[in-house]
Amino acid sequence: WGTTEGNPLGHNYENGICTGCGQTEPITEIEITSTKYKIDGTYIYVQQSTKVSDFKSNITTNATEIKVYGNDVEVSNDTTIATGMSIELKNGNINQTFTIIVKGDVNSDGVADFKDLVKVNKARLNKITLEEIYSLAADVNEDESVDLKDLSKINRFRLNKITEL
């Protein structure tokens, strides 16, 4: 290990690797990026019908472990991602958890369909109150309210009039 002058830990890192011993520089936080998914704070917005394996292949992270959970149980790579699932990223003793939101999926089945339309309409009419993640999933036009515009957009998507929410 030796010491490197000026570095109290005895390592001299270049591009994240010690030039003397090859040790990887310890991380202080989990990083995650994606060109396909929107990452907003602790939420990750994923398209409907996305499999866990597809999700994992479309993120870049410094985490060494990626686990996806549904109802607090780890799910397999062929599971379809749904609103309310969580992603746990780990590297050593550093952990970070993100909550998944699938636009239009307010009943946690991974797709925007008639059942979601009913729930969105009830929320719009103040007959039910949606938890925050389901309200975010219902707000498909991202104007910070669940209204007739969202209901219409989900219905057009459901009827294949548009291809994305």
DACOR-V648286 format. One record per residue. N is the residue number from 0. RES is the residue in three letters. D_LAST is the distance of its C-alpha to the last C-alpha in Angstrom with 2 decimals. Layout:
N | RES | D_LAST
N | RES | D_LAST
//
This chain:
0 | TRP | 53.49
1 | GLY | 55.99
2 | THR | 55.16
3 | THR | 53.74
4 | GLU | 55.48
5 | GLY | 53.37
6 | ASN | 50.80
7 | PRO | 51.77
8 | LEU | 49.74
9 | GLY | 51.73
10 | HIS | 48.78
11 | ASN | 47.89
12 | TYR | 44.23
13 | GLU | 43.02
14 | ASN | 39.39
15 | GLY | 39.11
16 | ILE | 42.13
17 | CYS | 45.71
18 | THR | 48.06
19 | GLY | 50.91
20 | CYS | 49.64
21 | GLY | 46.14
22 | GLN | 44.57
23 | THR | 40.90
24 | GLU | 40.37
25 | PRO | 39.24
26 | ILE | 35.72
27 | THR | 35.25
28 | GLU | 31.49
29 | ILE | 28.57
30 | GLU | 26.37
31 | ILE | 22.90
32 | THR | 20.76
33 | SER | 17.97
34 | THR | 16.73
35 | LYS | 13.66
36 | TYR | 12.71
37 | LYS | 12.76
38 | ILE | 15.99
39 | ASP | 16.84
40 | GLY | 20.25
41 | THR | 20.37
42 | TYR | 16.64
43 | ILE | 14.70
44 | TYR | 10.92
45 | VAL | 10.43
46 | GLN | 8.06
47 | GLN | 9.00
48 | SER | 12.36
49 | THR | 13.65
50 | LYS | 17.41
51 | VAL | 19.48
52 | SER | 21.41
53 | ASP | 18.46
54 | PHE | 17.39
55 | LYS | 21.03
56 | SER | 21.43
57 | ASN | 18.65
58 | ILE | 20.16
59 | THR | 23.43
60 | THR | 25.62
61 | ASN | 29.29
62 | ALA | 29.12
63 | THR | 31.45
64 | GLU | 29.84
65 | ILE | 26.21
66 | LYS | 25.78
67 | VAL | 22.83
68 | TYR | 23.67
69 | GLY | 22.52
70 | ASN | 24.85
71 | ASP | 27.12
72 | VAL | 27.82
73 | GLU | 27.05
74 | VAL | 24.87
75 | SER | 25.52
76 | ASN | 23.76
77 | ASP | 22.65
78 | THR | 20.87
79 | THR | 17.14
80 | ILE | 15.60
81 | ALA | 14.51
82 | THR | 13.97
83 | GLY | 17.47
84 | MET | 18.85
85 | SER | 20.72
86 | ILE | 21.74
87 | GLU | 25.34
88 | LEU | 26.65
89 | LYS | 30.44
90 | ASN | 33.03
91 | GLY | 36.53
92 | ASN | 36.71
93 | ILE | 33.56
94 | ASN | 30.53
95 | GLN | 27.06
96 | THR | 24.44
97 | PHE | 20.70
98 | THR | 18.44
99 | ILE | 15.22
100 | ILE | 12.01
101 | VAL | 9.24
102 | LYS | 6.19
103 | GLY | 7.13
104 | ASP | 10.31
105 | VAL | 13.10
106 | ASN | 15.88
107 | SER | 15.88
108 | ASP | 15.77
109 | GLY | 12.93
110 | VAL | 10.84
111 | ALA | 9.03
112 | ASP | 11.97
113 | PHE | 14.68
114 | LYS | 16.11
115 | ASP | 13.12
116 | LEU | 13.27
117 | VAL | 16.94
118 | LYS | 16.64
119 | VAL | 14.22
120 | ASN | 16.68
121 | LYS | 19.61
122 | ALA | 18.40
123 | ARG | 17.84
124 | LEU | 21.40
125 | ASN | 22.78
126 | LYS | 23.97
127 | ILE | 22.55
128 | THR | 21.73
129 | LEU | 18.86
130 | GLU | 19.80
131 | GLU | 18.28
132 | ILE | 15.91
133 | TYR | 14.60
134 | SER | 14.43
135 | LEU | 12.36
136 | ALA | 9.92
137 | ALA | 10.11
138 | ASP | 9.74
139 | VAL | 6.01
140 | ASN | 7.65
141 | GLU | 10.11
142 | ASP | 13.18
143 | GLU | 14.96
144 | SER | 15.28
145 | VAL | 13.95
146 | ASP | 14.71
147 | LEU | 14.55
148 | LYS | 11.82
149 | ASP | 9.38
150 | LEU | 11.16
151 | SER | 10.94
152 | LYS | 7.24
153 | ILE | 7.07
154 | ASN | 10.20
155 | ARG | 9.36
156 | PHE | 6.86
157 | ARG | 9.78
158 | LEU | 12.22
159 | ASN | 10.96
160 | LYS | 11.03
161 | ILE | 7.87
162 | THR | 7.10
163 | GLU | 3.77
164 | LEU | 0.00
//
